[in-house]
Amino acid sequence: MRKKNITPEDRELFRQSVGTVKSIKSDRITMDNGKKPKPIPRTQTAEVENVLNHEIGVTEMLSLEDTLSFISPGLQKNVLKKLRHGNYGLDAEIDLHGLTSQEAKRQLLDFLHRAVQEGCRCVCIVHGKGYRSPDNHPILKNNLNLWLRQHKEVQAFCSAPPRQGGTGAVFVLLQLAEKFNRQEETTDR
């Protein structure tokens, strides 16, 4: 690229636009004034309990080795295939087995709420296989199947691959929070 000659008028216009300039002795900025910044509390945008769509009814009872699978209407089946193969990186994980249904539901809803707020796209939920459940019908697995289908932020879920928990864990694809959708739009431009 050739260097262009600048006219004296353009040079003067530039100097007027920029204003007074001081030379910099160091390009490092120190922010340490001895005080820690005040923490900003997270705002709860919605009641955690209000994220379940209770219109979705009872699902078929699953047994120990049955796999879980769900995709929201309107999503391509290829999304579920990618989720099943582990193509989405896991952002967070929670282990619910050993909890009562009530405790598991509360922890699950809190976990999913935080995951969405922090921009997690794919999470793993370990629920166990339910070997100690009566009649080979795992309680947590069946409840999780229903709760995840009812959750407004869940786009898809499926049982994890055998090396990552198999039928005792589930990968969940979450909808990105509104603030992360806006950030992606600005970075795409």
C-alpha positions as CSV (number, residue, x, y, z in Angstrom):
1,M,0.0,0.0,0.0
2,R,1.4,3.4,-0.9
3,K,1.6,6.2,1.5
4,K,-0.8,9.0,0.6
5,N,0.2,12.6,0.9
6,I,-2.1,14.6,3.2
7,T,-3.0,18.1,2.3
8,P,-2.4,20.8,4.9
9,E,-6.2,21.4,5.2
10,D,-6.8,17.7,6.0
11,R,-4.0,17.8,8.6
12,E,-5.5,20.8,10.3
13,L,-9.0,19.3,10.3
14,F,-7.6,16.1,11.9
15,R,-5.8,18.1,14.6
16,Q,-9.0,20.1,15.4
17,S,-11.0,16.8,15.6
18,V,-8.5,15.1,17.9
19,G,-7.8,18.0,20.1
20,T,-5.0,18.2,22.6
21,V,-2.9,15.1,22.8
22,K,-0.5,14.0,25.7
23,S,2.2,11.4,25.2
24,I,1.8,8.2,27.2
25,K,4.7,7.1,29.4
26,S,3.2,3.6,30.0
27,D,0.4,1.5,28.4
28,R,-0.4,-0.3,31.6
29,I,-3.4,0.6,33.8
30,T,-3.5,-0.2,37.5
31,M,-6.9,-0.4,39.0
32,D,-5.8,-1.5,42.5
33,N,-7.0,1.2,44.9
34,G,-7.1,-1.3,47.8
35,K,-10.8,-1.8,47.6
36,K,-12.7,-4.8,46.2
37,P,-15.6,-4.0,43.9
38,K,-19.0,-4.4,45.4
39,P,-20.8,-7.5,44.4
40,I,-23.8,-7.1,42.1
41,P,-26.6,-9.5,43.1
42,R,-28.1,-11.6,40.4
43,T,-31.6,-10.7,39.6
44,Q,-34.2,-13.5,39.4
45,T,-36.0,-12.8,36.2
46,A,-38.7,-15.4,36.7
47,E,-39.9,-17.6,39.4
48,V,-38.1,-20.9,39.1
49,E,-41.2,-22.9,39.6
50,N,-43.0,-21.1,36.7
51,V,-40.8,-22.6,34.0
52,L,-42.8,-25.9,33.9
53,N,-45.6,-26.2,31.4
54,H,-48.0,-28.4,33.3
55,E,-50.2,-29.0,30.3
56,I,-47.9,-31.7,29.1
57,G,-49.4,-34.9,30.5
58,V,-48.2,-38.2,31.7
59,T,-45.6,-40.0,29.7
60,E,-45.0,-43.7,29.3
61,M,-43.4,-45.4,32.2
62,L,-39.7,-46.2,31.6
63,S,-37.8,-49.2,33.0
64,L,-34.1,-49.4,34.1
65,E,-32.4,-49.7,30.7
66,D,-34.9,-47.6,28.6
67,T,-33.4,-44.6,26.9
68,L,-34.7,-41.1,27.1
69,S,-35.2,-39.0,24.0
70,F,-37.1,-35.7,23.3
71,I,-36.9,-32.9,20.8
72,S,-39.1,-29.8,20.8
73,P,-41.5,-29.3,17.9
74,G,-39.9,-27.3,15.2
75,L,-36.3,-28.4,15.8
76,Q,-34.6,-30.6,13.2
77,K,-33.9,-34.2,14.1
78,N,-30.3,-33.6,13.3
79,V,-30.0,-31.6,16.5
80,L,-31.0,-34.7,18.5
81,K,-28.5,-36.8,16.6
82,K,-25.7,-34.3,17.4
83,L,-26.7,-34.2,21.0
84,R,-26.7,-38.1,21.2
85,H,-23.2,-38.2,19.7
86,G,-21.9,-35.6,22.2
87,N,-21.2,-32.9,19.5
88,Y,-22.3,-30.2,21.9
89,G,-19.7,-29.5,24.6
90,L,-20.9,-30.0,28.1
91,D,-21.1,-26.8,30.1
92,A,-22.3,-28.1,33.4
93,E,-23.4,-31.3,35.3
94,I,-25.5,-32.2,38.2
95,D,-25.9,-35.5,40.1
96,L,-29.5,-36.1,41.4
97,H,-29.4,-39.8,42.3
98,G,-30.0,-40.5,45.9
99,L,-32.4,-37.5,46.3
100,T,-36.1,-37.7,46.9
101,S,-38.4,-36.6,44.1
102,Q,-39.1,-33.3,45.8
103,E,-35.4,-32.5,46.5
104,A,-34.4,-33.6,42.9
105,K,-37.1,-31.3,41.4
106,R,-36.0,-28.3,43.4
107,Q,-32.3,-28.8,42.6
108,L,-33.0,-29.5,38.9
109,L,-35.0,-26.4,38.5
110,D,-32.4,-24.3,40.3
111,F,-29.6,-25.9,38.2
112,L,-31.4,-25.3,34.9
113,H,-32.3,-21.7,35.8
114,R,-28.6,-20.9,36.7
115,A,-27.4,-22.8,33.6
116,V,-29.6,-20.7,31.3
117,Q,-28.7,-17.5,33.0
118,E,-25.0,-18.3,32.7
119,G,-25.3,-19.2,29.0
120,C,-24.9,-22.9,29.2
121,R,-26.0,-24.6,26.0
122,C,-25.6,-28.3,26.9
123,V,-25.7,-29.8,30.4
124,C,-25.6,-33.4,31.8
125,I,-28.0,-34.6,34.5
126,V,-27.1,-37.8,36.3
127,H,-30.2,-39.5,37.7
128,G,-29.0,-43.0,38.2
129,K,-30.5,-46.1,36.7
130,G,-32.9,-46.8,39.6
131,Y,-31.8,-50.3,40.5
132,R,-33.4,-49.9,44.0
133,S,-36.7,-48.7,42.6
134,P,-39.8,-50.8,43.0
135,D,-40.9,-53.0,40.0
136,N,-37.9,-51.9,37.9
137,H,-39.5,-48.5,37.3
138,P,-37.0,-45.8,38.3
139,I,-38.7,-42.9,39.9
140,L,-36.2,-40.1,39.2
141,K,-35.7,-41.2,35.6
142,N,-39.5,-41.1,35.0
143,N,-40.0,-37.8,36.8
144,L,-37.0,-36.3,35.0
145,N,-38.5,-37.4,31.7
146,L,-41.7,-35.5,32.5
147,W,-40.0,-32.4,34.1
148,L,-37.6,-31.9,31.2
149,R,-40.5,-32.1,28.6
150,Q,-42.4,-29.5,30.6
151,H,-39.5,-27.1,31.0
152,K,-39.7,-24.1,28.8
153,E,-36.0,-23.7,28.3
154,V,-35.3,-27.3,27.3
155,Q,-35.0,-27.8,23.5
156,A,-34.0,-31.5,23.5
157,F,-32.6,-34.3,25.6
158,C,-31.4,-37.8,25.3
159,S,-29.7,-40.5,27.3
160,A,-26.0,-40.1,27.5
161,P,-23.5,-42.4,25.7
162,P,-22.5,-45.5,27.7
163,R,-19.1,-44.0,28.6
164,Q,-20.8,-40.9,30.1
165,G,-23.5,-42.6,32.2
166,G,-25.7,-44.3,29.6
167,T,-29.3,-44.8,30.7
168,G,-28.4,-43.3,34.1
169,A,-27.7,-39.8,32.7
170,V,-29.2,-37.5,30.2
171,F,-27.7,-34.7,28.0
172,V,-30.0,-31.7,27.8
173,L,-29.8,-29.0,25.1
174,L,-31.0,-25.6,26.5
175,Q,-32.3,-22.5,24.9
176,L,-29.9,-19.7,25.1
177,A,-30.9,-16.8,27.4
178,E,-32.1,-13.6,25.6
179,K,-28.9,-11.8,26.6
180,F,-26.7,-14.4,25.0
181,N,-28.8,-14.4,21.8
182,R,-28.2,-10.6,21.5
183,Q,-24.5,-11.1,22.0
184,E,-24.3,-13.7,19.3
185,E,-26.1,-11.4,16.9
186,T,-23.6,-8.6,17.5
187,T,-20.6,-10.9,17.1
188,D,-21.9,-12.4,13.8
189,R,-21.9,-8.9,12.2
